[in-house]
Amino acid sequence: MSALHHIAAVFHKQVKDSFKNRLILVVFFMFPVLAMVFKEIVSKEELDFMLPSFMTMNTVMIPIIFMSSIIAEEKEKKTLRMLIMSNVRSWEYLLGVGICVFLQALLSTCVFLAIIPNSMDEAIDFIVVSTIGIICSLLIGAILAIIAKNQMSVGPVTAPVSMLIGLLPMFSAMNDKLEHAAKAFYSYYVRESFVSHSLEIDESSWAVIGLNFAVLLFLFIILYKYKGLGNE
């Protein structure tokens, strides 16, 4: 089988596993549902502050948690080793799982488009920003999965990392010192774009986002090259 067939097979397997696990579906749509609830019970001013935070957490935290936990679970159950013994390369597996998690995360994020009114340009900007945030988060999830030995060991690391990156932009809106720290992470600019409903951020902001992506990609490549998935 070609690499494309291997990736498609892993993707298909992960989609089936996702539908079997209702918890995955609940978590993926948790923040959009919360946003719908809060839309009905809080003022417009409060909603304008909370919605970008919900969207940021959904875009940033969920892909990290699921990318890392899915791979760690496969390692623990030895199913990853079976896939590799079936001539599925590690990078094919990672890509298949990554595409599945990416599409699920993007789908849940796009639910927010039904909650708040957007022009066509704003909707396109929203999807682009979400895509950037999800891809960076998938890299973090993959890095954590490579480091982790099993599902039990990945949880204590994934939770604080995802919360730091996902929640820091929200808290930075209330504290100047936290804002300085938050500006080092791509998630800050993701939230800023959600607040402004556009991609109109300055060149230095794009530089930070690009640097975040480059550093994460470099770490992933180095760890993958020297450590692999631990089952090869």
C-alpha positions as CSV (number, residue, x, y, z in Angstrom):
1,M,0.0,0.0,0.0
2,S,1.1,3.6,-0.7
3,A,1.7,6.2,2.0
4,L,-1.6,7.9,1.0
5,H,-3.5,4.6,1.6
6,H,-1.8,4.1,5.0
7,I,-2.7,7.7,6.0
8,A,-6.3,7.2,4.9
9,A,-6.5,3.9,6.8
10,V,-5.3,5.5,10.0
11,F,-7.6,8.5,9.5
12,H,-10.6,6.1,8.9
13,K,-9.7,4.1,12.0
14,Q,-9.5,7.3,14.1
15,V,-12.8,8.6,12.9
16,K,-14.5,5.3,13.8
17,D,-12.8,5.3,17.3
18,S,-14.0,8.9,17.8
19,F,-17.6,8.0,17.2
20,K,-17.3,5.1,19.5
21,N,-16.1,7.3,22.3
22,R,-18.8,9.7,23.3
23,L,-16.5,11.6,25.7
24,I,-14.5,12.8,22.7
25,L,-17.6,14.2,21.0
26,V,-18.7,15.9,24.2
27,V,-15.3,17.5,24.8
28,F,-14.9,18.7,21.2
29,F,-18.3,20.5,21.4
30,M,-18.1,21.6,25.1
31,F,-17.0,25.2,24.5
32,P,-19.4,25.9,21.6
33,V,-22.3,24.6,23.8
34,L,-21.1,26.7,26.8
35,A,-21.0,29.7,24.5
36,M,-24.6,29.1,23.4
37,V,-25.7,28.8,27.1
38,F,-23.8,32.0,28.1
39,K,-25.3,33.9,25.2
40,E,-28.7,33.4,26.7
41,I,-27.8,34.3,30.3
42,V,-25.2,37.1,30.3
43,S,-25.1,40.6,28.9
44,K,-23.7,41.5,25.5
45,E,-20.7,43.1,27.2
46,E,-19.9,40.0,29.2
47,L,-20.4,37.8,26.2
48,D,-18.0,39.9,24.1
49,F,-15.3,39.2,26.7
50,M,-16.1,35.5,27.2
51,L,-16.7,34.4,23.6
52,P,-13.1,35.0,22.4
53,S,-11.8,33.1,25.4
54,F,-14.1,30.2,24.7
55,M,-13.0,30.2,21.1
56,T,-9.3,30.4,22.1
57,M,-9.6,27.5,24.6
58,N,-11.5,25.4,22.0
59,T,-8.9,26.1,19.3
60,V,-5.8,25.8,21.5
61,M,-6.5,23.4,24.3
62,I,-8.6,20.6,22.7
63,P,-6.1,19.7,19.9
64,I,-3.2,19.5,22.4
65,I,-5.2,17.2,24.8
66,F,-6.5,14.9,22.2
67,M,-3.4,14.6,19.9
68,S,-1.3,13.7,22.9
69,S,-3.8,11.4,24.6
70,I,-4.7,9.4,21.5
71,I,-1.1,8.6,20.6
72,A,-0.2,7.8,24.2
73,E,-3.2,5.5,24.5
74,E,-2.2,3.7,21.3
75,K,1.3,3.3,22.7
76,E,0.0,1.9,25.9
77,K,-2.4,-0.6,24.3
78,K,0.4,-1.7,21.9
79,T,-1.9,-1.0,18.9
80,L,0.6,1.5,17.6
81,R,3.2,-1.3,17.5
82,M,0.8,-3.5,15.6
83,L,0.2,-0.7,13.0
84,I,3.9,-0.2,12.5
85,M,4.4,-4.0,12.1
86,S,1.8,-3.8,9.4
87,N,4.1,-1.5,7.4
88,V,2.5,1.8,8.6
89,R,5.3,4.2,9.2
90,S,5.2,6.5,12.2
91,W,4.9,9.7,10.2
92,E,2.0,8.2,8.3
93,Y,0.3,7.3,11.6
94,L,0.9,10.8,13.0
95,L,-0.4,12.5,9.9
96,G,-3.5,10.3,9.8
97,V,-4.3,11.0,13.5
98,G,-3.4,14.7,13.1
99,I,-5.7,15.2,10.1
100,C,-8.6,13.6,12.0
101,V,-8.1,15.7,15.2
102,F,-7.6,18.8,13.0
103,L,-10.9,18.4,11.2
104,Q,-12.8,17.6,14.4
105,A,-11.3,20.7,16.1
106,L,-12.0,22.9,13.1
107,L,-15.5,21.6,12.9
108,S,-16.2,22.3,16.6
109,T,-14.6,25.8,16.3
110,C,-16.7,26.6,13.3
111,V,-19.8,26.1,15.4
112,F,-19.1,29.5,16.9
113,L,-19.9,31.0,13.5
114,A,-23.5,30.1,14.1
115,I,-23.4,31.8,17.5
116,I,-22.1,35.3,16.5
117,P,-22.9,37.2,13.3
118,N,-20.0,37.4,10.9
119,S,-19.5,38.8,7.4
120,M,-18.0,36.5,4.8
121,D,-14.6,38.2,5.3
122,E,-14.8,37.8,9.0
123,A,-15.8,34.2,8.7
124,I,-12.8,33.5,6.4
125,D,-10.4,35.3,8.8
126,F,-11.9,33.3,11.7
127,I,-11.2,30.0,9.9
128,V,-7.7,31.0,9.0
129,V,-6.9,32.0,12.6
130,S,-8.4,28.8,13.9
131,T,-6.4,26.8,11.4
132,I,-3.2,28.4,12.6
133,G,-4.0,27.8,16.2
134,I,-5.0,24.2,15.7
135,I,-1.9,23.3,13.7
136,C,0.4,24.8,16.4
137,S,-1.5,22.9,19.1
138,L,-1.3,19.7,17.2
139,L,2.5,20.0,17.1
140,I,2.5,20.5,20.9
141,G,0.3,17.5,21.3
142,A,2.6,15.4,19.1
143,I,5.7,16.6,21.1
144,L,4.1,15.6,24.4
145,A,3.0,12.2,23.0
146,I,6.5,11.5,21.8
147,I,7.9,12.3,25.3
148,A,5.3,10.4,27.2
149,K,5.7,6.6,27.9
150,N,2.0,5.9,28.2
151,Q,-1.4,7.5,28.7
152,M,-1.0,7.8,32.5
153,S,2.2,9.8,32.1
154,V,1.0,12.2,29.4
155,G,-2.0,13.5,31.4
156,P,-0.1,15.3,34.2
157,V,2.0,17.1,31.5
158,T,-0.7,17.8,29.0
159,A,-3.2,19.4,31.4
160,P,-0.9,22.2,32.7
161,V,0.7,22.9,29.3
162,S,-2.7,23.2,27.5
163,M,-4.1,25.3,30.4
164,L,-1.1,27.6,30.4
165,I,-1.3,28.2,26.7
166,G,-5.1,28.3,26.4
167,L,-6.0,30.3,29.5
168,L,-3.1,32.8,29.6
169,P,-4.5,35.0,26.9
170,M,-7.8,35.4,28.8
171,F,-6.1,36.3,32.1
172,S,-3.7,38.6,30.3
173,A,-6.7,40.8,29.4
174,M,-6.9,41.5,33.2
175,N,-3.3,41.9,34.1
176,D,-0.5,43.9,32.3
177,K,2.3,41.7,33.6
178,L,0.6,38.5,32.4
179,E,0.0,40.2,29.0
180,H,3.8,40.6,28.5
181,A,4.2,36.9,29.2
182,A,1.2,35.9,27.0
183,K,2.6,37.8,24.0
184,A,5.3,35.1,23.7
185,F,2.7,32.5,22.7
186,Y,0.7,32.1,19.5
187,S,-2.5,31.7,21.6
188,Y,-2.4,35.4,22.6
189,Y,-2.6,36.5,18.9
190,V,-5.3,33.9,18.2
191,R,-7.5,35.5,20.9
192,E,-6.7,39.0,19.7
193,S,-7.9,38.0,16.2
194,F,-11.0,36.5,17.7
195,V,-11.7,39.8,19.6
196,S,-11.2,42.0,16.5
197,H,-12.9,39.6,14.1
198,S,-10.0,40.0,11.7
199,L,-6.4,39.1,10.8
200,E,-5.3,42.7,11.1
201,I,-2.4,42.2,13.4
202,D,1.0,43.9,13.0
203,E,4.2,42.4,11.5
204,S,5.7,41.8,14.9
205,S,2.7,39.7,15.9
206,W,3.0,37.6,12.7
207,A,6.7,37.2,13.5
208,V,5.9,35.8,17.0
209,I,3.4,33.4,15.5
210,G,5.9,32.3,12.8
211,L,8.6,31.9,15.5
212,N,6.2,29.8,17.6
213,F,5.5,27.5,14.7
214,A,9.2,27.2,13.7
215,V,10.3,26.3,17.2
216,L,7.5,23.8,17.7
217,L,8.2,22.2,14.3
218,F,11.9,22.1,15.1
219,L,11.3,20.4,18.5
220,F,9.0,17.9,16.9
221,I,11.4,17.0,14.2
222,I,14.3,16.6,16.6
223,L,12.3,14.5,19.1
224,Y,10.8,12.4,16.3
225,K,14.2,11.8,14.7
226,Y,16.0,10.7,17.9
227,K,13.1,9.2,19.9
228,G,10.4,8.3,17.4
229,L,7.1,7.1,18.9
230,G,8.9,4.7,21.2
231,N,7.4,1.6,19.5
232,E,9.5,1.2,16.4
